[in-house]
Amino acid sequence: MQSMSRAAILMRCKRAVTMAWTLGLTLDYARALSRVADPRSYGWLKVARMALAKMRESRRAWNEEGSLAQSGGSNADPPARAR
C-alpha cells in the first residue's frame, strides 16, 4: 500500500464515497428508516407463528399415520410383494 501515491488514495476514497449512495442503497436506507420510525404490526411474527403451527399439525398427522400403520389400522394399500 506504500507504493500508492497520495493522489491515488484520495481518488479511491472519493470514488468510494460517490459510488456508495446509489439509488438502490438510498431506497433501502429510506425503507429501513421508515420501518424504524413507523413499525408495522407484527406481520413477520404472525407468519412465523402460522408456519410453526402448520409444522406441528403436519408432524402430528404424520405421527398418527405412523401409529396407525404400525397397529395395522391404516387405510393405505399394503406394499407390493416381490415375486
HUZIKA-V636126 format. One record per helix or strand of 3 or more residues. SS is the DSSP state (alpha for helix, beta for strand). FROM is the first residue (numbers start at 0). LEN is the number of residues. Records with the same first field share a line. If there is no record, write none. Layout:
SS: FROM-LEN  FROM-LEN
This chain:
alpha: 5-15  22-15  42-29
